[in-house]
Amino acid sequence: MKKNIFLLALLTLSLVGCQDSAEVRSAVGTYSYKSSTTLQIDTLPSVTLIEQGALEIVSLKNKDSVLLTFNELLGGVYSTHACLDGDVITLCPFTRPLSHALLLNPLTIVVSGDGHVYDDNVVLNLSYQNLPTDSVYISAPEVLLIAKKNK
């Protein structure tokens, strides 16, 4: 009997220790997103860059940590980790490929940013920069990404 109570208490502690925060539970899911920005490529005139696709937010079972996976429509896939603190989501900087008609080859850019999680919506303010070793200058300091949860 004591052994069963001990095992039940141990199981309860392990399950409680792995629970997500309420913010993570409400943010987890699949979203459709669209982003837009003004992209500066070297000395060329600025161009509008619009991207859309699917975003999935997955709990990492570590209180406030989540994994964001982006699947671009007619494009690539990429992912990053993020932390949730209340309704604020902060992304870990990550690299991803960027393709545009003005670029001969896709370039790798560094993406950073943060945003807010609202009821069934995520609004991210991102920044795109080229790698320091690239010969082509790319900059998009104000990328707005809006994602709506799929039902």
C-alpha positions in Angstrom: 0.0 0.0 0.0 2.8 2.4 0.9 4.6 1.5 -2.2 1.5 2.4 -4.4 1.0 5.7 -2.6 4.7 6.6 -3.1 4.6 5.7 -6.8 1.4 7.7 -7.2 3.0 10.7 -5.5 6.1 10.4 -7.7 4.0 10.2 -10.9 2.0 13.3 -9.8 5.2 15.3 -9.2 6.7 14.3 -12.5 3.5 15.3 -14.4 3.2 18.6 -12.6 6.8 19.4 -13.2 6.4 19.0 -17.0 3.2 21.1 -17.4 3.2 24.1 -19.7 2.2 27.5 -18.6 -1.3 28.8 -19.5 0.3 31.1 -22.0 2.0 28.2 -23.8 -1.2 26.1 -23.8 -3.2 29.0 -25.4 -0.5 29.7 -28.0 0.1 26.1 -29.2 -1.5 25.3 -32.5 -1.4 25.8 -36.3 -1.7 29.2 -37.8 -1.9 30.8 -41.2 0.5 33.8 -41.6 1.3 36.6 -43.9 4.2 39.0 -43.6 5.2 42.2 -45.4 8.1 44.5 -45.4 10.2 46.9 -47.5 13.4 45.1 -48.5 16.6 47.0 -49.2 19.0 45.1 -51.5 22.4 46.8 -51.9 21.9 50.1 -53.7 18.8 49.0 -55.7 15.5 50.8 -55.1 13.5 49.3 -52.1 11.1 46.5 -53.0 8.1 45.1 -51.2 8.5 41.6 -49.9 5.3 39.6 -49.0 5.5 36.1 -47.6 2.7 33.8 -46.5 2.4 30.2 -45.3 1.7 28.1 -42.2 3.1 28.6 -38.7 3.0 25.9 -36.1 3.7 26.6 -32.4 4.7 23.5 -30.5 5.3 23.2 -26.7 8.8 22.1 -25.7 7.4 21.0 -22.3 9.8 23.4 -20.5 7.4 25.9 -18.8 7.6 28.8 -21.3 9.6 27.4 -24.3 8.1 26.8 -27.7 9.2 25.8 -31.1 8.0 27.8 -34.1 8.1 26.1 -37.5 7.4 28.2 -40.6 6.3 26.5 -43.9 6.3 29.1 -46.6 3.8 28.9 -49.4 5.8 28.0 -52.5 9.0 28.4 -50.4 11.1 26.7 -47.8 10.7 25.7 -44.2 12.6 27.0 -41.2 12.2 26.9 -37.4 13.3 28.7 -34.2 12.8 28.5 -30.5 11.0 31.2 -28.6 10.0 32.0 -25.0 6.6 33.2 -23.8 6.4 35.6 -20.9 2.7 36.6 -20.4 1.6 37.6 -23.9 5.1 38.5 -25.1 6.9 36.1 -27.3 10.6 36.5 -27.9 12.3 34.6 -30.7 15.8 33.3 -30.6 17.7 34.7 -33.6 18.0 32.2 -36.4 19.1 32.0 -40.0 16.9 31.2 -43.0 17.1 31.4 -46.8 15.6 34.4 -48.6 14.7 34.3 -52.3 13.6 37.2 -54.3 13.3 38.0 -58.1 16.1 40.5 -57.8 18.5 37.9 -56.3 20.2 35.5 -58.5 20.7 33.0 -55.7 18.9 32.6 -52.4 20.8 34.3 -49.6 20.9 33.3 -45.9 19.6 36.0 -43.6 19.5 36.4 -39.9 16.0 36.9 -38.4 15.3 38.3 -34.9 12.3 39.7 -33.2 9.5 39.5 -30.7 5.8 40.0 -30.6 2.5 39.4 -28.8 0.1 36.5 -28.6 -3.5 37.5 -28.5 -6.7 35.4 -28.6 -6.1 33.1 -31.7 -3.6 35.6 -33.2 0.2 36.1 -33.1 1.7 39.4 -34.2 5.5 39.4 -34.7 7.8 42.3 -35.3 10.9 40.8 -37.1 14.1 42.2 -38.5 16.0 40.7 -41.5 19.7 41.2 -41.9 22.4 39.7 -44.1 25.2 37.6 -42.7 28.3 39.7 -41.9 30.3 37.6 -44.4 27.9 38.3 -47.4 28.9 40.5 -50.2 25.3 41.6 -50.8 23.7 44.0 -48.3 20.1 43.0 -47.3 18.1 44.9 -44.8 14.4 44.8 -43.7 14.3 46.2 -40.1 10.5 46.3 -39.9 8.9 43.0 -40.9 5.3 42.6 -39.7 4.1 39.0 -39.5 0.5 38.4 -38.6 -0.7 34.8 -37.9 -4.3 33.7 -37.3 -5.0 30.3 -35.6 -6.6 27.7 -37.8 -9.7 26.2 -36.3 
